[in-house]
Amino acid sequence: MRIEEITLDAGALQLSALYARPHPAAGEPRAVVVAVHGLGMHARYFHSPAHPDLSLLTLAARLGHPVLAVDRPGHGRLGHRHPDGQPLAEQSATLHRALAAFAREHPTGAGFFLLAHSYGGKLALHAAADDTAGTLIGLDISGLGHHYAPAARGFPATLGGGAWGLNWGPMHLYPPGTFQGARALMARTPRHEEHDPGPPWPLRYRQLAPRVRVPVRLTFAEHEQWWHTDDAALTAMAARLSASPRVRVDRQDAAGHNISLGWAARPYHLRALAFLEECLRP
């Protein structure tokens, strides 16, 4: 297993990414996990420096699944080339071009399985709605609802400042050194994300959800503060995914919004990879 930095050709721009390759003995991949980070982070969100058990890249690759953790436009190693980023709809087109370029050079098995966090989940849903070629086989999304909680309404476009409590929850949920290391994972929010010209998220979700035709798993942390997560809200959210062949809603105990940076990361990632196995079933 090895992890390397690569560059993806997405047409008018390039995206940086981390690529975790399984040991060659694992054989050809059955699918590729594509990890999509949220606001104020970059691809290394899925490869936490605080403790080796937290890394999605390491875990998935050891289980035989390649992982492509993509830096969204305006983020990561090449983010300075397009510092304003892109609106959500343009990001969807960019991601599809990047994945098509990756598939021309690497085996992808049955296709791409998007594992996305928070704002990255918005992109995953948009990409699935736009997936006319059928390259996606499933979505596993954490930290994304469809209606903001009252406490979060003042911070819908930023992860900084007073949003600390919304992002993290109780400190004991994280390994020692998490918050020192998290500084290296954080990034500014590009202008086109902070001021997206598209409709507000509740309306956009209602537009996108019926167009998603792959299985979807939604996970909400025990200490999630950004979204309404009562049973009625989650039932209504799942019902919007009317064209999906399978929709699952899970709750992750002992976790805050940033699930993949806490002790809950490993059980969450294992459940996500188990859902991938379900998506691979005929």
ZILINHU-V365180 format. One record per helix or strand of 3 or more residues. SS is the DSSP state (h for helix, s for strand). FROM is the first residue (numbers start at 1). TO is the last residue. If there is no record, write none. Layout:
((SS:FROM:TO) (SS:FROM:TO))
//
This chain:
((s:2:9) (s:14:21) (h:24:26) (s:32:36) (h:43:46) (h:52:54) (h:56:62) (s:66:70) (h:76:82) (h:88:105) (s:112:117) (h:119:129) (s:136:142) (h:150:155) (h:161:168) (h:171:173) (h:178:182) (h:191:194) (h:201:209) (s:215:221) (h:231:240) (s:247:252) (h:259:261) (h:265:280))
//
